[in-house]
């Protein structure tokens, strides 16, 4: 029996959200979009995903209005996949799921990635709140950096290399 791709019999906003972003590759594409990945080839190499699956998932995100497909500013015949305000609205869920995943399956050496409120440079808490300021910053006000559990020898692709330095979420790579 084939696994269905929708939840037609579920009258629930969570089911509708899962129809858009519930597939495992899709959430990783969303994560990488927050990290600044914009190019098809960068998504493909960083995620180790087939071209066909990536093209289908990116198309779904574009059709849903979560990503905009835009001609690359510097030419080259390729498009960039740019996050929309709708995708930015997913940030609290992406952060919460990442935080939960770190709590459920921690590395013995510490956290792999830190998320900091850029204004005061304080690590965000479990709900995405800044314990210093008491605000829940949006992705444009969050810096990310590697934590003490990051393994620099784990990945050597261009995206992983760029993500080893502190940077603002949503800032395009390169």
C-alpha positions as CSV (number, residue, x, y, z in Angstrom):
1,X,0.0,0.0,0.0
2,X,1.4,3.4,-1.0
3,X,1.7,6.2,1.5
4,X,-0.6,9.0,0.8
5,X,0.6,12.6,0.2
6,X,-2.3,14.4,1.8
7,X,-4.6,14.4,4.8
8,X,-7.9,15.0,3.0
9,X,-10.0,13.5,5.7
10,X,-8.3,15.5,8.5
11,X,-10.0,18.8,9.0
12,X,-7.1,20.3,11.0
13,X,-4.6,23.1,10.5
14,X,-1.7,20.8,11.5
15,X,-2.7,18.4,8.8
16,X,-2.8,21.2,6.3
17,X,0.6,22.4,7.4
18,X,2.0,18.9,7.1
19,X,0.8,18.7,3.5
20,X,3.2,21.6,2.8
21,X,6.2,20.9,5.0
22,X,5.7,17.5,6.6
23,X,8.0,15.6,4.2
24,X,11.5,15.1,5.7
25,X,13.4,16.6,2.8
26,X,11.1,19.6,2.8
27,X,11.9,20.5,6.4
28,X,15.7,20.3,5.7
29,X,15.2,22.6,2.7
30,X,13.4,25.0,4.9
31,X,16.2,24.8,7.5
32,X,18.8,25.4,4.9
33,X,16.8,28.4,3.5
34,X,17.0,30.0,7.0
35,X,20.8,29.3,6.9
36,X,21.0,31.3,3.7
37,X,21.1,28.6,1.0
38,X,19.6,29.9,-2.2
39,X,21.1,27.8,-5.1
40,X,19.8,24.5,-6.3
41,X,23.2,23.0,-6.4
42,X,24.0,24.1,-2.9
43,X,20.8,22.5,-1.6
44,X,21.6,19.3,-3.4
45,X,25.2,19.0,-2.2
46,X,24.5,20.1,1.4
47,X,21.5,17.8,1.8
48,X,22.8,14.8,-0.3
49,X,19.5,14.8,-2.1
50,X,18.7,13.7,-5.6
51,X,18.0,16.3,-8.2
52,X,14.6,15.0,-9.0
53,X,13.5,15.0,-5.3
54,X,15.0,18.4,-4.7
55,X,13.3,19.9,-7.8
56,X,9.9,18.5,-6.7
57,X,10.2,19.7,-3.1
58,X,11.4,23.2,-4.2
59,X,8.6,23.4,-6.7
60,X,6.1,22.5,-3.9
61,X,7.5,25.3,-1.7
62,X,7.4,27.8,-4.6
63,X,3.8,26.8,-5.4
64,X,2.8,27.2,-1.8
65,X,4.3,30.7,-1.6
66,X,7.0,29.7,0.9
67,X,9.9,30.4,-1.5
68,X,10.2,32.7,-4.4
69,X,12.1,31.6,-7.5
70,X,14.1,34.6,-8.7
71,X,16.6,35.1,-11.4
72,X,20.0,35.3,-9.9
73,X,21.2,38.8,-9.6
74,X,24.6,38.1,-11.1
75,X,23.3,36.1,-14.0
76,X,24.5,32.6,-14.8
77,X,21.2,31.3,-16.1
78,X,20.1,29.8,-12.7
79,X,17.5,30.9,-10.3
80,X,17.7,31.5,-6.6
81,X,15.1,30.2,-4.1
82,X,14.4,33.1,-1.8
83,X,12.4,32.8,1.5
84,X,9.1,34.7,1.7
85,X,7.4,36.2,4.7
86,X,5.3,33.0,4.9
87,X,8.4,30.8,5.2
88,X,9.8,33.2,7.9
89,X,6.6,32.5,9.8
90,X,7.7,28.9,10.1
91,X,10.8,29.9,12.1
92,X,9.3,29.3,15.6
93,X,8.3,25.8,14.6
94,X,11.7,25.0,13.0
95,X,13.5,26.4,16.1
96,X,11.3,24.5,18.5
97,X,11.7,21.2,16.6
98,X,15.5,21.7,16.4
99,X,15.7,22.5,20.1
100,X,13.6,19.4,20.9
101,X,15.8,17.2,18.7
102,X,18.9,18.4,20.5
103,X,17.3,17.7,23.8
104,X,16.1,14.2,22.8
105,X,19.3,13.1,21.1
106,X,22.1,15.3,22.5
107,X,25.8,14.9,21.4
108,X,28.1,14.0,24.3
109,X,30.3,17.0,23.3
110,X,27.6,19.6,23.5
111,X,25.2,21.4,21.2
112,X,26.0,21.5,17.5
113,X,24.6,24.9,16.7
114,X,23.8,28.0,18.7
115,X,21.1,30.6,18.0
116,X,21.6,34.0,19.5
117,X,19.5,37.1,19.8
118,X,21.7,39.5,17.6
119,X,20.8,42.5,19.7
120,X,22.3,41.3,23.0
121,X,24.2,38.2,21.8
122,X,22.3,35.9,24.3
123,X,21.5,32.3,23.4
124,X,17.8,31.7,22.9
125,X,15.9,29.6,25.3
126,X,13.8,26.5,24.6
127,X,10.8,28.5,23.3
128,X,12.9,30.8,21.1
129,X,12.8,33.6,23.7
130,X,15.8,35.7,24.6
131,X,16.2,35.3,28.4
132,X,18.0,38.6,28.6
133,X,15.4,40.8,26.7
134,X,12.3,38.7,27.1
135,X,11.5,38.9,23.4
136,X,11.1,36.2,20.7
137,X,13.2,37.5,17.9
138,X,12.3,36.7,14.3
139,X,14.9,35.1,12.0
140,X,16.2,38.4,10.8
141,X,17.3,39.2,14.3
142,X,19.0,35.9,15.1
143,X,22.7,35.0,14.6
144,X,23.8,31.4,14.3
145,X,27.1,29.9,15.2
146,X,28.6,26.5,15.7
147,X,28.4,25.2,19.3
148,X,31.0,23.1,21.2
149,X,29.6,19.8,19.8
150,X,30.2,20.8,16.2
151,X,32.4,18.4,14.3
152,X,34.4,20.4,11.6
153,X,35.6,17.2,10.0
154,X,32.1,15.9,9.5
155,X,31.3,17.9,6.3
156,X,33.5,19.7,3.8
157,X,31.0,21.0,1.2
158,X,30.9,24.8,0.5
159,X,27.7,25.3,2.5
160,X,29.0,23.5,5.6
161,X,32.2,25.5,5.4
162,X,30.4,28.8,5.3
163,X,28.1,27.8,8.2
164,X,31.2,27.4,10.5
165,X,31.3,31.1,11.1
166,X,28.8,33.3,13.0
167,X,26.2,34.7,10.6
168,X,22.7,36.2,10.6
169,X,19.9,33.9,9.6
170,X,18.4,34.5,6.1
171,X,21.7,36.1,4.9
172,X,22.4,34.5,1.5
173,X,25.5,32.4,1.3
174,X,28.4,33.6,-0.8
